[in-house]
Amino acid sequence: MSHELLTARLNAYAVLKNLEDLVVHDREMALFTKDWNIAIRFFVLNGPDAFVEFDSGKCRVGKGGGEKKSSVILFFHSPAHFNKMMDGKASPVPVKGFTKLRFLTKEFSVLTEKLEYYLKPNADLLADPKWVALNTRMTLTTAVWSIPELAELDPVANILSSHMGKGSISLGILPDGPKVNLTVNKDSIVPAKGEIKAPAAAMTMKDMTVANDFLNGRLDAFTAIATGDVSIRGQIPMVDTLSLMLDRIALYLS
């Protein structure tokens, strides 16, 4: 397993996924992107292949080319090249959409800079409830969409996932925070947003502050469960295994 490859897949499939929520939950970015109608494809040689689509104020991110014909195709000659771009240390090679270069360097970069702002916490930002709410939502999304990639390529997570069992796991934040889920099948793990009926296991965090501390490692699981800040039910071993897999994310995303 290549460390760069797994990092690239996490960046492409888990980190960029947060653009969907950014254009909904950040008012400035919602207004900024409301008239965008463009599809961007990120193609990495021997690495991930992802799309980001904008249409009338909505954003969709996923694997492959997407449903819309790509207006822009950005090529990366290796996973390391893509990771450097995500860190702001390299530029992609545009192979389609040369007339859109100004959009990429101006408008789209504004959006990705705002995404970075929400994903990288510091003490001052943690005092802002609005920032905490969106950072928490994005951290939860990144965590859940990282699991399939870890299960496939990370050697420890691969072993853990093989003992996970089949069924669905629900994760949510009270009272009306985001809810996501994972469906574990024999040969795949599928992440999704929203509630799921009758999950095999569930983890619920009592509010955004608790969830932010818990998901960012400032609150340990034993303390959170003992105090009732985090509750788990159903097949507890599935949640325990999931927690161990989530711990692996920090090895690839800083």
VOGU-3710 file (C-alpha; in Angstrom, 3 decimals, decimal comma):
1> mshelltarl> 0,000/0,000/0,000  1,285/3,451/-0,960  0,863/6,100/1,724  0,524/8,759/-0,996  -2,149/6,747/-2,792  -4,347/6,354/0,281  -3,885/10,018/1,199  -4,890/10,990/-2,347  -8,023/8,849/-2,165  -8,972/10,354/1,180
11> nayavlknle> -8,438/13,844/-0,225  -10,455/13,119/-3,361  -13,317/11,114/-1,906  -13,593/12,322/1,709  -12,173/15,855/1,956  -13,608/17,253/-1,291  -16,973/15,743/-0,295  -17,317/18,641/2,151  -17,825/21,093/-0,707  -21,421/19,813/-0,795
21> dlvvhdrema> -22,102/21,187/2,685  -19,960/24,290/2,280  -22,232/25,752/-0,420  -25,295/25,005/1,726  -24,255/25,962/5,248  -21,921/28,923/4,628  -24,092/31,857/3,537  -21,256/33,666/1,786  -20,320/30,604/-0,281  -23,975/29,850/-1,001
31> lftkdwniai> -24,396/33,281/-2,584  -21,002/33,066/-4,285  -21,796/29,774/-6,059  -25,548/30,107/-6,651  -25,171/30,647/-10,403  -22,373/28,173/-11,048  -23,037/25,503/-13,649  -19,826/23,581/-14,176  -18,407/20,073/-13,755  -14,756/19,558/-12,809
41> rffvlngpda> -13,013/16,200/-13,006  -9,862/15,375/-11,075  -8,021/12,520/-12,757  -4,939/11,136/-11,008  -2,713/8,693/-12,873  -2,663/5,438/-10,872  -4,837/7,151/-8,288  -8,329/8,486/-7,614  -10,740/9,756/-10,237  -13,282/12,222/-8,836
51> fvefdsgkcr> -15,772/14,844/-9,968  -17,152/18,043/-8,463  -20,373/19,308/-10,051  -22,096/22,646/-9,459  -25,621/23,302/-10,647  -27,851/26,187/-9,517  -26,437/26,485/-6,022  -26,006/22,776/-5,410  -22,783/20,782/-5,360  -22,245/17,070/-5,819
61> vgkgggekks> -18,967/15,224/-5,308  -18,236/11,603/-6,124  -16,141/9,018/-7,887  -15,575/8,882/-11,623  -16,835/11,331/-14,222  -20,234/12,117/-12,737  -23,535/12,628/-14,523  -22,723/15,964/-16,163  -20,228/16,230/-19,005  -17,006/17,595/-17,533
71> svilffhspa> -16,381/21,257/-18,385  -12,866/20,981/-16,960  -10,545/17,993/-16,625  -7,513/18,364/-14,375  -4,753/15,785/-14,701  -2,238/14,799/-12,010  0,739/12,637/-12,894  0,775/10,850/-9,510  -1,057/10,659/-6,171  1,771/12,729/-4,662
81> hfnkmmdgka> 1,148/15,455/-7,264  -2,549/15,552/-6,291  -1,743/15,691/-2,572  0,624/18,597/-3,134  -2,145/20,426/-4,979  -4,461/19,858/-2,017  -1,758/21,356/0,215  -1,387/24,357/-2,068  2,107/23,346/-3,171  1,474/22,256/-6,791
91> spvpvkgftk> -0,784/22,980/-9,733  -2,772/20,519/-11,850  -2,332/20,010/-15,564  -5,519/21,152/-17,351  -6,328/18,876/-20,291  -9,801/20,252/-20,964  -11,431/23,587/-20,255  -8,639/26,029/-21,000  -11,218/28,811/-21,233  -12,146/28,083/-17,608
101> lrfltkefsv> -8,646/28,666/-16,212  -9,612/32,030/-14,758  -12,535/30,369/-12,976  -10,211/27,762/-11,486  -7,584/30,233/-10,310  -10,039/32,847/-9,053  -13,567/31,681/-8,171  -12,913/28,011/-7,428  -9,844/28,806/-5,359  -11,965/31,086/-3,161
111> ltekleyylk> -14,201/28,102/-2,434  -11,341/25,726/-1,645  -9,684/28,303/0,598  -12,927/28,586/2,549  -13,047/24,801/2,798  -9,534/24,799/4,268  -10,633/27,500/6,733  -13,335/25,228/8,124  -11,232/22,080/8,170  -8,253/23,407/10,128
121> pnadlladpk> -9,191/24,334/13,721  -7,469/26,715/16,068  -8,302/28,041/19,531  -9,838/31,293/18,286  -12,179/29,584/15,835  -13,353/27,098/18,471  -15,005/30,035/20,254  -17,309/30,626/17,255  -20,431/28,383/17,417  -21,130/28,757/13,683
131> wvalntrmtl> -17,609/27,687/12,790  -17,779/24,770/15,250  -21,060/23,583/13,721  -19,703/23,438/10,176  -16,304/22,091/11,196  -18,077/19,315/13,093  -20,303/18,496/10,132  -17,282/18,347/7,835  -15,224/16,287/10,260  -18,045/13,758/10,481
141> ttavwsipel> -18,364/13,598/6,694  -14,614/13,209/6,223  -14,527/10,422/8,809  -17,344/8,385/7,293  -16,219/8,771/3,673  -12,676/7,789/4,693  -13,737/4,399/6,030  -14,168/2,568/2,667  -10,761/3,764/1,479  -9,064/2,780/4,741
151> aeldpvanil> -10,747/-0,617/4,705  -9,345/-1,277/1,242  -5,817/0,128/1,482  -4,744/0,570/5,097  -3,385/-2,801/6,351  -4,687/-2,404/9,900  -8,100/-1,094/8,870  -8,354/-3,878/6,299  -7,992/-6,508/9,032  -10,411/-4,649/11,306
161> sshmgkgsis> -13,055/-4,376/8,586  -12,891/-8,094/7,881  -14,158/-8,712/11,423  -16,760/-5,982/11,401  -19,723/-8,100/10,403  -22,543/-7,057/8,070  -25,116/-4,382/8,758  -25,496/-0,631/9,034  -24,004/1,831/11,498  -25,672/5,166/12,196
171> lgilpdgpkv> -23,845/8,234/13,520  -25,670/11,395/14,516  -25,520/14,608/16,511  -28,382/15,873/18,689  -30,668/17,712/18,792  -30,941/18,339/15,053  -27,372/17,989/13,811  -26,094/15,995/10,844  -26,676/12,264/10,549  -24,631/9,861/8,445
181> nltvnkdsiv> -24,414/6,110/8,101  -22,304/3,254/6,814  -23,649/0,057/5,300  -21,202/-2,811/5,702  -21,580/-5,578/3,122  -19,467/-8,642/2,464  -17,220/-6,888/-0,049  -17,882/-3,178/0,462  -18,607/-0,373/2,893  -20,963/2,303/1,600
191> pakgeikapa> -21,204/5,745/3,266  -24,304/7,933/3,004  -25,857/11,032/4,507  -29,106/10,967/6,462  -30,835/8,616/8,848  -31,190/4,902/8,301  -33,963/2,720/9,671  -33,146/0,005/12,202  -29,322/0,217/12,100  -27,360/-2,684/13,503
201> aamtmkdmtv> -25,412/-0,192/15,632  -25,650/3,500/16,402  -23,534/6,235/17,963  -25,170/9,486/19,048  -23,397/12,625/20,301  -25,454/14,950/22,491  -24,535/18,271/20,816  -22,137/19,978/18,412  -19,593/20,911/21,084  -19,345/17,353/22,368
211> andflngrld> -19,197/16,019/18,819  -16,427/18,444/17,877  -14,317/17,485/20,890  -15,003/13,788/20,342  -14,330/13,716/16,600  -11,173/15,807/16,929  -9,709/13,669/19,710  -10,128/16,151/22,561  -12,632/13,887/24,335  -11,817/10,199/24,749
221> aftaiatgdv> -14,454/7,567/24,111  -14,451/6,071/27,616  -15,080/9,439/29,268  -17,686/10,476/26,707  -19,674/7,270/27,107  -19,354/7,245/30,909  -20,719/10,799/31,180  -23,492/10,191/28,652  -22,124/12,731/26,189  -21,911/9,931/23,626
231> sirgqipmvd> -24,315/7,011/23,593  -23,949/3,761/21,692  -26,460/0,987/21,119  -26,939/-2,152/19,095  -23,974/-4,269/18,098  -21,322/-2,560/20,220  -18,385/-4,475/18,633  -19,231/-2,804/15,291  -18,904/0,629/16,903  -15,677/-0,364/18,644
241> tlslmldria> -14,204/-1,543/15,352  -15,340/1,621/13,598  -13,664/3,740/16,283  -10,373/1,905/15,790  -10,599/2,463/12,043  -11,330/6,163/12,511  -8,135/6,489/14,535  -6,206/5,592/11,368  -7,318/8,744/9,497  -4,810/10,959/11,289
251> lyls> -1,967/8,906/9,830  -2,864/10,176/6,355  -4,657/13,494/6,813  -3,128/16,175/9,028
//
